[in-house]
Amino acid sequence: MSTIDTIYPAEAKEAFAAGRDTRAAQPKSRPAYRLWTSFVLWMQKRESRWVLRDLTDDQLCDIGLTRSEARTEVSKSFFWG
């Protein structure tokens, strides 16, 4: 489990869900569905990294991360996943 999976906040999930109804747009074929779910997971991680970027040092301490660990997570490339 990666750091981003453990810190995905409810606010980011709600914001993502409010902007896009993923159930309505799900493809029917299995390969397309797998591609779609991969894309949705990538979008969720991207959004949570943006939220992580804006946390204060006290908030990072509450979730057990240092500023440098948060910076490392936020700076992961597009292809990291």
C-alpha positions as CSV (number, residue, x, y, z in Angstrom):
1,M,0.0,0.0,0.0
2,S,1.4,3.4,-1.0
3,T,1.3,6.5,1.1
4,I,-1.3,8.1,-1.1
5,D,-3.7,5.2,-0.5
6,T,-3.5,5.7,3.3
7,I,-4.1,9.5,3.3
8,Y,-6.9,9.9,0.7
9,P,-9.2,12.3,2.6
10,A,-13.0,12.1,2.5
11,E,-13.2,15.7,1.3
12,A,-11.2,14.9,-1.9
13,K,-13.3,11.8,-2.5
14,E,-16.5,13.8,-2.2
15,A,-15.2,16.5,-4.4
16,F,-14.2,14.0,-7.1
17,A,-17.5,12.2,-6.8
18,A,-19.4,15.5,-7.0
19,G,-17.7,16.5,-10.2
20,R,-18.0,13.3,-12.0
21,D,-20.5,10.4,-11.8
22,T,-18.3,7.5,-12.7
23,R,-21.1,4.9,-12.6
24,A,-23.0,6.5,-15.4
25,A,-20.1,6.5,-17.7
26,Q,-18.7,3.0,-17.1
27,P,-18.0,1.1,-20.3
28,K,-19.5,-2.3,-20.9
29,S,-16.6,-4.3,-22.3
30,R,-14.0,-5.8,-19.8
31,P,-10.9,-4.2,-21.4
32,A,-12.6,-0.8,-21.6
33,Y,-13.8,-1.2,-18.0
34,R,-10.3,-2.0,-16.8
35,L,-8.9,1.0,-18.6
36,W,-11.7,3.2,-17.1
37,T,-11.1,2.0,-13.5
38,S,-7.4,2.6,-13.9
39,F,-8.1,6.2,-15.1
40,V,-10.5,6.8,-12.2
41,L,-7.9,5.5,-9.7
42,W,-5.3,7.8,-11.3
43,M,-7.6,10.8,-11.0
44,Q,-8.3,10.0,-7.3
45,K,-4.6,9.8,-6.5
46,R,-3.9,13.0,-8.4
47,E,-6.6,14.8,-6.4
48,S,-5.4,13.5,-3.1
49,R,-1.8,14.5,-3.9
50,W,-3.1,18.0,-4.5
51,V,-4.8,18.0,-1.1
52,L,-1.6,16.6,0.5
53,R,0.3,19.5,-1.0
54,D,-1.9,22.0,0.9
55,L,-1.7,20.4,4.4
56,T,0.0,22.2,7.2
57,D,2.9,20.7,9.2
58,D,0.5,20.0,12.1
59,Q,-1.9,18.1,9.8
60,L,0.9,16.1,8.3
61,C,2.1,15.2,11.8
62,D,-1.5,14.0,12.6
63,I,-1.3,11.5,9.7
64,G,2.2,10.5,10.4
65,L,4.1,12.2,7.6
66,T,6.9,14.7,7.5
67,R,7.0,17.6,5.1
68,S,9.7,15.9,3.0
69,E,7.7,12.7,2.7
70,A,4.7,14.7,1.6
71,R,6.9,16.6,-0.9
72,T,8.1,13.3,-2.3
73,E,4.6,12.0,-2.7
74,V,3.3,15.1,-4.4
75,S,6.3,15.2,-6.8
76,K,5.7,11.7,-8.2
77,S,5.3,11.7,-11.9
78,F,2.2,11.2,-14.0
79,F,3.2,7.6,-14.8
80,W,4.0,6.7,-11.1
81,G,0.3,5.8,-10.5
